[in-house]
Amino acid sequence: MITYYKEFMHFANQFTSNNLLFVVIIFTAIFSKIQEISKRSMFTAWIVFFIGTFFHEVAHFILSLITNGKPTWLSIIPHKSEDGTQYILGHVNNKNLNWKNAAFIGLAPLLLIILAYMVYLYFFNFFTPSFNTYLLYVILIVSLTTSSIPSSVDLGHIFNKKFLINIIPLVLLIALIYFLQKYSAIEIQFIHSLKKVLS
């Protein structure tokens, strides 16, 4: 039995190293399907999404610290939402969430795309290529990328009424400044052209 296992692992390692792209695609498809099926149970979803959930909430926590959101608690213990329609796999409590930092904290998981890219570039600088390490490689990348998408709760914090009331005038002011600068540049160019024609 041990001999057969060693032979299988030798074959798997050789096949993986010779067909890396194909194996990565297959692993990604299988793991993505497992993630989809796991959503039927809160417990299995928690296990399958654990790595991604951990980094997702840590991203929120770190950005909350940086932007003075005053985080008080980080949880990766799953529970049902208040209306019972979805599972919440983790959350961060903030004492000072406001329109100034809500966007940064809410969109913090997008930074996981950068982390996934770093794994993609440098993973095999630290691990020897093998069937097992390729499996870990795919699990990390898929977990990080799928968890980089802000949740509906995250987006709800960003696009609340107070945020929109404060941010819309700011956007309009920036647009006005941009328009005035562009208009001034066109006007100056027109005056120079007119002077050349008249001279």
One Martini backbone bead per residue (centre of mass of N, CA, C, O) as a GRO file, in nm:
protein
  199
    1MET     BB    1   0.059   0.062  -0.022
    2ILE     BB    2   0.302   0.256   0.007
    3THR     BB    3   0.409   0.212  -0.279
    4TYR     BB    4   0.161   0.321  -0.431
    5TYR     BB    5   0.172   0.602  -0.306
    6LYS     BB    6   0.456   0.681  -0.408
    7GLU     BB    7   0.391   0.644  -0.709
    8PHE     BB    8   0.162   0.849  -0.723
    9MET     BB    9   0.323   1.098  -0.622
   10HIS     BB   10   0.533   1.090  -0.847
   11PHE     BB   11   0.333   1.124  -1.078
   12ALA     BB   12   0.197   1.387  -0.975
   13ASN     BB   13   0.453   1.563  -0.974
   14GLN     BB   14   0.524   1.531  -1.273
   15PHE     BB   15   0.256   1.623  -1.396
   16THR     BB   16   0.247   1.903  -1.264
   17SER     BB   17   0.523   2.018  -1.372
   18ASN     BB   18   0.432   1.963  -1.689
   19ASN     BB   19   0.109   2.083  -1.615
   20LEU     BB   20   0.049   2.350  -1.460
   21LEU     BB   21  -0.190   2.506  -1.586
   22PHE     BB   22  -0.391   2.272  -1.591
   23VAL     BB   23  -0.386   2.212  -1.284
   24VAL     BB   24  -0.473   2.492  -1.186
   25ILE     BB   25  -0.748   2.494  -1.328
   26ILE     BB   26  -0.863   2.240  -1.194
   27PHE     BB   27  -0.830   2.326  -0.899
   28THR     BB   28  -1.000   2.583  -0.923
   29ALA     BB   29  -1.266   2.449  -1.010
   30ILE     BB   30  -1.298   2.260  -0.767
   31PHE     BB   31  -1.281   2.474  -0.538
   32SER     BB   32  -1.517   2.649  -0.637
   33LYS     BB   33  -1.728   2.423  -0.608
   34ILE     BB   34  -1.691   2.376  -0.308
   35GLN     BB   35  -1.774   2.662  -0.225
   36GLU     BB   36  -2.061   2.649  -0.338
   37ILE     BB   37  -2.163   2.398  -0.174
   38SER     BB   38  -2.090   2.502   0.124
   39LYS     BB   39  -2.332   2.723   0.146
   40ARG     BB   40  -2.550   2.517   0.271
   41SER     BB   41  -2.343   2.534   0.517
   42MET     BB   42  -2.208   2.698   0.778
   43PHE     BB   43  -1.978   2.506   0.862
   44THR     BB   44  -1.855   2.441   0.580
   45ALA     BB   45  -1.812   2.735   0.500
   46TRP     BB   46  -1.613   2.803   0.725
   47ILE     BB   47  -1.393   2.603   0.639
   48VAL     BB   48  -1.354   2.684   0.335
   49PHE     BB   49  -1.343   3.018   0.414
   50PHE     BB   50  -1.131   3.073   0.635
   51ILE     BB   51  -0.890   3.208   0.498
   52GLY     BB   52  -1.047   3.441   0.361
   53THR     BB   53  -1.188   3.552   0.613
   54PHE     BB   54  -0.942   3.626   0.774
   55PHE     BB   55  -0.820   3.833   0.568
   56HIS     BB   56  -1.070   4.011   0.536
   57GLU     BB   57  -1.083   4.105   0.840
   58VAL     BB   58  -0.794   4.208   0.865
   59ALA     BB   59  -0.823   4.433   0.658
   60HIS     BB   60  -1.033   4.591   0.812
   61PHE     BB   61  -0.873   4.627   1.075
   62ILE     BB   62  -0.625   4.780   0.963
   63LEU     BB   63  -0.783   5.019   0.827
   64SER     BB   64  -0.915   5.107   1.090
   65LEU     BB   65  -0.656   5.186   1.234
   66ILE     BB   66  -0.547   5.393   1.021
   67THR     BB   67  -0.852   5.558   1.012
   68ASN     BB   68  -0.986   5.571   1.302
   69GLY     BB   69  -1.215   5.335   1.367
   70LYS     BB   70  -1.185   5.176   1.628
   71PRO     BB   71  -1.134   4.875   1.682
   72THR     BB   72  -1.281   4.607   1.904
   73TRP     BB   73  -1.354   4.358   1.695
   74LEU     BB   74  -1.269   4.018   1.585
   75SER     BB   75  -1.457   3.787   1.379
   76ILE     BB   76  -1.478   3.411   1.276
   77ILE     BB   77  -1.773   3.355   1.368
   78PRO     BB   78  -2.046   3.210   1.266
   79HIS     BB   79  -2.362   3.360   1.143
   80LYS     BB   80  -2.668   3.475   1.120
   81SER     BB   81  -2.862   3.684   1.004
   82GLU     BB   82  -3.131   3.860   1.110
   83ASP     BB   83  -3.313   3.740   0.859
   84GLY     BB   84  -3.181   3.445   0.773
   85THR     BB   85  -3.051   3.457   0.457
   86GLN     BB   86  -2.747   3.458   0.576
   87TYR     BB   87  -2.404   3.423   0.612
   88ILE     BB   88  -2.174   3.520   0.873
   89LEU     BB   89  -1.820   3.467   0.895
   90GLY     BB   90  -1.753   3.779   0.968
   91HIS     BB   91  -1.629   4.059   1.183
   92VAL     BB   92  -1.604   4.421   1.249
   93ASN     BB   93  -1.575   4.642   1.510
   94ASN     BB   94  -1.667   4.997   1.519
   95LYS     BB   95  -1.658   5.314   1.686
   96ASN     BB   96  -1.550   5.513   1.414
   97LEU     BB   97  -1.768   5.510   1.183
   98ASN     BB   98  -1.740   5.709   0.886
   99TRP     BB   99  -1.730   5.897   0.597
  100LYS     BB  100  -1.411   5.907   0.595
  101ASN     BB  101  -1.360   5.565   0.646
  102ALA     BB  102  -1.567   5.369   0.511
  103ALA     BB  103  -1.435   5.315   0.234
  104PHE     BB  104  -1.165   5.199   0.333
  105ILE     BB  105  -1.283   4.969   0.508
  106GLY     BB  106  -1.484   4.839   0.300
  107LEU     BB  107  -1.238   4.808   0.065
  108ALA     BB  108  -0.995   4.645   0.192
  109PRO     BB  109  -1.014   4.354   0.049
  110LEU     BB  110  -0.880   4.444  -0.226
  111LEU     BB  111  -0.583   4.391  -0.117
  112LEU     BB  112  -0.588   4.076  -0.171
  113ILE     BB  113  -0.497   4.089  -0.465
  114ILE     BB  114  -0.205   4.158  -0.400
  115LEU     BB  115  -0.150   3.907  -0.228
  116ALA     BB  116  -0.214   3.701  -0.452
  117TYR     BB  117   0.012   3.804  -0.640
  118MET     BB  118   0.246   3.738  -0.447
  119VAL     BB  119   0.193   3.438  -0.443
  120TYR     BB  120   0.224   3.395  -0.749
  121LEU     BB  121   0.529   3.497  -0.759
  122TYR     BB  122   0.667   3.366  -0.454
  123PHE     BB  123   0.592   3.082  -0.349
  124PHE     BB  124   0.838   2.907  -0.498
  125ASN     BB  125   1.067   3.038  -0.315
  126PHE     BB  126   0.960   2.856  -0.046
  127PHE     BB  127   0.855   2.613  -0.230
  128THR     BB  128   0.843   2.298  -0.339
  129PRO     BB  129   0.750   2.149  -0.609
  130SER     BB  130   0.424   1.992  -0.577
  131PHE     BB  131   0.125   1.863  -0.532
  132ASN     BB  132   0.076   1.997  -0.252
  133THR     BB  133   0.178   2.290  -0.317
  134TYR     BB  134  -0.021   2.340  -0.550
  135LEU     BB  135  -0.272   2.315  -0.379
  136LEU     BB  136  -0.204   2.548  -0.185
  137TYR     BB  137  -0.170   2.766  -0.400
  138VAL     BB  138  -0.466   2.761  -0.500
  139ILE     BB  139  -0.613   2.805  -0.233
  140LEU     BB  140  -0.492   3.084  -0.176
  141ILE     BB  141  -0.576   3.236  -0.435
  142VAL     BB  142  -0.880   3.177  -0.425
  143SER     BB  143  -0.934   3.283  -0.139
  144LEU     BB  144  -0.831   3.576  -0.184
  145THR     BB  145  -1.002   3.659  -0.434
  146THR     BB  146  -1.292   3.590  -0.324
  147SER     BB  147  -1.235   3.776  -0.052
  148SER     BB  148  -1.197   4.067  -0.201
  149ILE     BB  149  -1.497   4.098  -0.197
  150PRO     BB  150  -1.721   4.299  -0.098
  151SER     BB  151  -1.977   4.304   0.092
  152SER     BB  152  -2.293   4.413   0.148
  153VAL     BB  153  -2.214   4.539   0.419
  154ASP     BB  154  -1.976   4.706   0.322
  155LEU     BB  155  -2.141   4.872   0.111
  156GLY     BB  156  -2.345   4.985   0.318
  157HIS     BB  157  -2.135   5.162   0.470
  158ILE     BB  158  -2.057   5.338   0.228
  159PHE     BB  159  -2.375   5.386   0.104
  160ASN     BB  160  -2.477   5.596   0.290
  161LYS     BB  161  -2.634   5.888   0.343
  162LYS     BB  162  -2.405   6.048   0.481
  163PHE     BB  163  -2.192   5.990   0.272
  164LEU     BB  164  -2.341   6.113   0.026
  165ILE     BB  165  -2.384   6.400   0.139
  166ASN     BB  166  -2.061   6.448   0.159
  167ILE     BB  167  -1.946   6.339  -0.126
  168ILE     BB  168  -2.096   6.485  -0.355
  169PRO     BB  169  -1.982   6.775  -0.319
  170LEU     BB  170  -1.688   6.685  -0.360
  171VAL     BB  171  -1.720   6.580  -0.649
  172LEU     BB  172  -1.829   6.848  -0.767
  173LEU     BB  173  -1.580   7.016  -0.696
  174ILE     BB  174  -1.374   6.856  -0.859
  175ALA     BB  175  -1.523   6.889  -1.131
  176LEU     BB  176  -1.511   7.199  -1.134
  177ILE     BB  177  -1.204   7.230  -1.125
  178TYR     BB  178  -1.148   7.067  -1.380
  179PHE     BB  179  -1.319   7.241  -1.573
  180LEU     BB  180  -1.172   7.512  -1.521
  181GLN     BB  181  -0.893   7.417  -1.610
  182LYS     BB  182  -0.975   7.330  -1.894
  183TYR     BB  183  -1.104   7.598  -1.980
  184SER     BB  184  -0.854   7.776  -1.933
  185ALA     BB  185  -0.670   7.630  -2.135
  186ILE     BB  186  -0.850   7.685  -2.383
  187GLU     BB  187  -0.860   7.994  -2.354
  188ILE     BB  188  -0.554   8.045  -2.374
  189GLN     BB  189  -0.520   7.910  -2.651
  190PHE     BB  190  -0.716   8.099  -2.799
  191ILE     BB  191  -0.567   8.368  -2.742
  192HIS     BB  192  -0.301   8.289  -2.879
  193SER     BB  193  -0.426   8.238  -3.159
  194LEU     BB  194  -0.549   8.523  -3.194
  195LYS     BB  195  -0.281   8.680  -3.179
  196LYS     BB  196  -0.152   8.549  -3.431
  197VAL     BB  197  -0.366   8.643  -3.629
  198LEU     BB  198  -0.341   8.962  -3.560
  199SER     BB  199  -0.010   8.984  -3.604
   0.00000   0.00000   0.00000
